[in-house]
């Protein structure tokens, strides 16, 4: 009582509890809309700058040459001459293909800046513990996306194109692929692998926040295997090579997530 009376007479307040959760700062609805407008503008500006860089490279053929390399390797492996270019079936087919390729390349190039802008929009709503995960998650997210695309370009894409090329030849079908169909096939597969490689990051962040745990991941392994093969069948073209080449890395990444969850829980002192 004496201590309480002394604190009251001197006007001093007890120090705030350092372990208490940080109270979120309430903002008017109009300010939230203004923040959303700035975020969308930043995302579109980053994409626009990247598109302005990638479009001339695409028109000059540099980006197309990168996408054509797996096709040339497949043709050479089949004992044929590598195609110098692909035809189009419409007068504006080249323009449409250039826009599509440049847009895909711009998305890949501007992805880190777009993720940063989106993250800064939701950052004020996060707790102090969640904010500490923001920078590592942003860097890991961009790295995993590029790693997934690189894995697809150097492993899955050549095998899939070689399989489809040889399968058509075995059936007596001449491979007259158009530039629009081929670029759609390649960009879809590359972006699909980039997005799929983001799944381990989501799982690890949920484990670090205590929403998921290793036991849940281990118990759901059977459901995860089925879901992975279904997802691979949806995201990849209708050939077994692409589906298996996507499903196998996803299975390995899922097991890596279980191992990472064990390490995170051990460091946090959670019961195993």
C-alpha positions, -999 to 999 in steps of 0.1 A, spaced: 0 0 0 28 24 9 46 17 -24 13 22 -43 6 55 -25 42 67 -31 39 60 -68 5 77 -69 18 108 -51 49 112 -73 29 107 -105 51 79 -117 37 50 -137 49 15 -135 70 5 -166 51 -12 -193 55 -49 -196 80 -57 -223 64 -91 -230 30 -75 -236 18 -77 -272 21 -46 -292 -12 -29 -297 -21 -24 -334 -25 12 -345 -60 18 -358 -62 38 -390 -92 53 -407 -107 34 -436 -97 62 -460 -61 58 -450 -62 21 -457 -76 28 -492 -48 53 -497 -22 28 -486 -37 2 -510 -37 27 -538 0 34 -533 8 -3 -531 -10 -10 -563 8 19 -580 42 6 -568 34 -29 -580 23 -17 -614 52 7 -617 77 -20 -610 60 -43 -636 59 -14 -661 96 -6 -657 105 -43 -660 83 -46 -691 100 -16 -707 133 -34 -702 122 -68 -714 102 -58 -745 132 -46 -766 151 -77 -756 122 -98 -767 118 -79 -800 155 -84 -808 151 -121 -801 173 -125 -770 145 -137 -748 131 -159 -775 165 -175 -780 166 -184 -743 132 -201 -745 141 -218 -778 173 -235 -764 155 -266 -749 136 -271 -781 168 -270 -802 185 -295 -778 155 -318 -782 156 -316 -820 194 -323 -820 190 -352 -796 164 -367 -821 189 -365 -849 172 -334 -865 183 -299 -872 176 -274 -845 148 -250 -857 161 -214 -863 126 -201 -855 90 -210 -851 61 -201 -874 30 -182 -866 -5 -187 -880 -17 -151 -879 -4 -117 -891 -2 -104 -856 11 -136 -841 46 -122 -836 33 -91 -818 11 -113 -795 40 -136 -788 64 -107 -781 39 -91 -756 33 -124 -739 70 -133 -736 79 -98 -724 51 -98 -698 63 -131 -684 99 -120 -683 88 -87 -666 69 -106 -640 99 -127 -632 122 -96 -631 99 -74 -610 88 -101 -586 111 -91 -556 99 -55 -558 63 -65 -561 66 -88 -531 83 -60 -511 55 -35 -519 28 -60 -509 47 -69 -478 50 -33 -467 12 -29 -471 5 -57 -446 35 -50 -423 16 -26 -400 -10 -53 -392 17 -78 -381 29 -84 -346 65 -77 -335 73 -114 -338 58 -116 -373 77 -86 -385 110 -102 -376 101 -129 -402 93 -104 -429 128 -98 -444 139 -135 -442 106 -146 -458 109 -120 -485 144 -130 -495 136 -167 -492 105 -163 -513 123 -146 -542 152 -172 -540 128 -201 -540 108 -188 -570 140 -183 -590 153 -217 -579 120 -234 -591 123 -217 -625 159 -227 -628 152 -263 -619 124 -264 -645 145 -248 -672 176 -270 -668 159 -303 -659 121 -306 -664 117 -285 -695 143 -303 -717 130 -337 -707 94 -328 -713 101 -312 -747 123 -342 -757 95 -366 -747 68 -348 -766 90 -343 -796 99 -380 -798 63 -391 -790 50 -371 -820 76 -385 -842 69 -420 -831 32 -415 -841 42 -401 -875 32 -365 -865 54 -337 -878 65 -312 -851 53 -279 -865 49 -260 -832 39 -224 -835 56 -196 -815 24 -188 -796 18 -224 -785 54 -231 -776 59 -199 -756 26 -206 -737 38 -241 -729 72 -229 -717 61 -199 -697 33 -218 -680 57 -246 -669 83 -221 -657 59 -201 -636 42 -232 -623 75 -245 -609 84 -211 -595 51 -209 -576 53 -245 -564 87 -239 -549 71 -213 -527 51 -239 -507 79 -249 -483 83 -212 -473 46 -210 -465 48 -242 -444 80 -230 -425 65 -196 -417 34 -213 -403 55 -236 -382 76 -206 -369 44 -188 -359 31 -219 -341 2 -225 -365 15 -258 -378 38 -283 -361 59 -313 -371 33 -339 -359 6 -324 -381 29 -325 -411 40 -360 -404 4 -373 -399 -7 -356 -431 20 -371 -453 -4 -394 -471 -28 -366 -479 1 -344 -490 13 -371 -515 -21 -373 -531 -24 -335 -532 10 -330 -547 3 -354 -576 -31 -338 -582 -15 -303 -581 13 -314 -605 -13 -328 -629 -32 -295 -629 -2 -272 -632 18 -291 -658 10 -300 -694 -7 -334 -700 24 -355 -701 37 -379 -675 73 -366 -676 63 -330 -665 40 -343 -638 66 -366 -623 93 -340 -625 72 -316 -606 58 -341 -580 92 -356 -570 108 -322 -560 76 -313 -541 77 -345 -522 114 -339 -513 106 -303 -503 77 -316 -481 101 -339 -463 126 -310 -459 98 -290 -443 92 -317 -417 129 -317 -409 130 -279 -407 99 -280 -384 118 -303 -361 147 -278 -359 124 -248 -354 105 -265 -326 137 -277 -309 151 -242 -309 118 -228 -296 117 -254 -268 84 -268 -280 74 -304 -271 82 -329 -299 
